[in-house]
Amino acid sequence: MKRAKLQAAVVGGTPDDIEQVFYEALHNADIEKLMSCWAEEDDIVCVHPGGGRMIGAGAIRATFEAMFNNGSVQAFPERVYKVESLASSVHHLVERVEVITPQGARQAYVIATNVYHKTPQGWRMVAHHASPGTPQDAVDVGVKPTVLH
């Protein structure tokens, strides 16, 4: 199954497939798998909670390599909402992150937006923007519309 998901990231897949592979790569600290999710464009961008804007594959790779030097990232996407079109898909979600503290395992929350474009290589991530969250972010605010106008 993992090989099939990596293949999906390599040849295209859907935005959901690429997102799943992205989070699997975080869980396994797999930089090659993670970078296979990104578009091959100069202006791809990644912003980590409280961090600066990383533009381009080299900068994005370096920041994830630095993270992986401390181990894997156990981030779990929850309550994913999507805005989709023929060539782009925007996923906004809450990441529940498991962190180890001197007091034991704790949960943190991150508000994230993942943007995917359909490229000649298939669907790829072009932006990941994450902001610090709070436990209150575990509950959605507002009402999800049932009918589009």
ChimeraX attribute file (.defattr): number of C-alpha atoms within 10 A of each C-alpha:
attribute: neighborCount
match mode: 1-to-1
recipient: residues
	/A:1	6
	/A:2	9
	/A:3	8
	/A:4	9
	/A:5	17
	/A:6	24
	/A:7	15
	/A:8	19
	/A:9	28
	/A:10	19
	/A:11	15
	/A:12	19
	/A:13	19
	/A:14	17
	/A:15	25
	/A:16	14
	/A:17	17
	/A:18	26
	/A:19	23
	/A:20	17
	/A:21	22
	/A:22	22
	/A:23	19
	/A:24	22
	/A:25	22
	/A:26	21
	/A:27	16
	/A:28	15
	/A:29	21
	/A:30	16
	/A:31	16
	/A:32	11
	/A:33	21
	/A:34	22
	/A:35	21
	/A:36	21
	/A:37	27
	/A:38	25
	/A:39	23
	/A:40	17
	/A:41	13
	/A:42	11
	/A:43	13
	/A:44	19
	/A:45	20
	/A:46	24
	/A:47	19
	/A:48	17
	/A:49	13
	/A:50	9
	/A:51	12
	/A:52	9
	/A:53	13
	/A:54	20
	/A:55	16
	/A:56	18
	/A:57	20
	/A:58	11
	/A:59	15
	/A:60	19
	/A:61	17
	/A:62	13
	/A:63	15
	/A:64	20
	/A:65	15
	/A:66	10
	/A:67	14
	/A:68	17
	/A:69	9
	/A:70	9
	/A:71	13
	/A:72	16
	/A:73	19
	/A:74	19
	/A:75	20
	/A:76	18
	/A:77	19
	/A:78	13
	/A:79	13
	/A:80	14
	/A:81	13
	/A:82	15
	/A:83	10
	/A:84	14
	/A:85	10
	/A:86	7
	/A:87	11
	/A:88	17
	/A:89	21
	/A:90	20
	/A:91	19
	/A:92	21
	/A:93	22
	/A:94	24
	/A:95	27
	/A:96	20
	/A:97	16
	/A:98	15
	/A:99	13
	/A:100	10
	/A:101	9
	/A:102	6
	/A:103	6
	/A:104	7
	/A:105	9
	/A:106	11
	/A:107	15
	/A:108	16
	/A:109	21
	/A:110	24
	/A:111	20
	/A:112	22
	/A:113	20
	/A:114	20
	/A:115	23
	/A:116	26
	/A:117	21
	/A:118	20
	/A:119	16
	/A:120	11
	/A:121	13
	/A:122	20
	/A:123	28
	/A:124	31
	/A:125	27
	/A:126	24
	/A:127	21
	/A:128	21
	/A:129	18
	/A:130	21
	/A:131	16
	/A:132	15
	/A:133	17
	/A:134	12
	/A:135	11
	/A:136	9
	/A:137	17
	/A:138	18
	/A:139	10
	/A:140	11
	/A:141	8
	/A:142	6
	/A:143	6
	/A:144	8
	/A:145	7
	/A:146	6
	/A:147	5
	/A:148	4
	/A:149	4
